Each structure stands twice: as C-alpha cells, then as structure tokens.
C-alpha cells in the first residue's frame, strides 16, 4: 500500500459513513500539492485500495462511491 493510499484509507476509516468530496480528499491528503491532482487521480487510488481490501471475491466493497460527490467508508 502506498503512503497516499494509506492516508486516504485512514481518513475514510476514521470517519465511517461520512462522505468526503474529491476536493476535500485532495486537500487533506495532498495538502500543498493539491492543485496538481484531479478526480481521476483520486479515483485511481480508490480503485487500487478497493482491490487491496478485497481478500475474497465475495467480500463487499468497503469504500463506496457517492455519485458525483466523492467516497465514504461503510464499516463492518
């Protein structure tokens, strides 16, 4: 897991069910470098995280997309 993936996961897990916008994730994770990252970059990190969190094919996706807004973590 990369450091950015870890930071995103930590943010989501610490705030279960809270929806984080793409912009807020970018501001909180990338801080001063946030102008260089797009929604696509966030999407790519989330996609990789989902694959790493899915140990078994029948496990749910813990990170849920909120259409047009961002992402949230659905706890166990």
BELUR-V315114 format. One record per residue. N is the residue number from 0. RES is the residue in three letters. PHI is phi in degrees with one decimal (* if undefined). Layout:
N RES PHI
N RES PHI
This chain:
0 UNK *
1 UNK -76.5
2 UNK -65.0
3 UNK -69.1
4 UNK -60.9
5 UNK -61.9
6 UNK -62.6
7 UNK -64.4
8 UNK -62.2
9 UNK -59.9
10 UNK -59.5
11 UNK -69.4
12 UNK -66.1
13 UNK -68.3
14 UNK -133.6
15 UNK -58.5
16 UNK 70.9
17 UNK -81.8
18 UNK -86.1
19 UNK -106.8
20 UNK -71.4
21 UNK -56.7
22 UNK -64.3
23 UNK -67.7
24 UNK -59.1
25 UNK -60.8
26 UNK -62.3
27 UNK -78.1
28 UNK -92.3
29 UNK -94.5
30 UNK 50.2
31 UNK -68.9
32 UNK -93.4
33 UNK -65.1
34 UNK -67.5
35 UNK -93.3
36 UNK -111.8
37 UNK -114.3
38 UNK -59.5
39 UNK -63.4
40 UNK -63.5
41 UNK -61.8
42 UNK -56.9
43 UNK -63.9
44 UNK -64.8
45 UNK -63.8
46 UNK -60.0
47 UNK -65.7
48 UNK -61.9
49 UNK -59.2
50 UNK -63.7
51 UNK -72.4
52 UNK -84.0
53 UNK -96.8
54 UNK -73.2
55 UNK -126.2
56 UNK -61.9
57 UNK -90.6
58 UNK -74.7
59 UNK -75.1
60 UNK -80.9
61 UNK -77.2
62 UNK -97.8
63 UNK -104.3
64 UNK -82.4
65 UNK -114.8
66 UNK -47.8
67 UNK 74.0
68 UNK -116.3
69 UNK 168.9
70 UNK -141.0
71 UNK -145.6
72 UNK -103.6
73 UNK -96.8
74 UNK -71.6
75 UNK -66.1
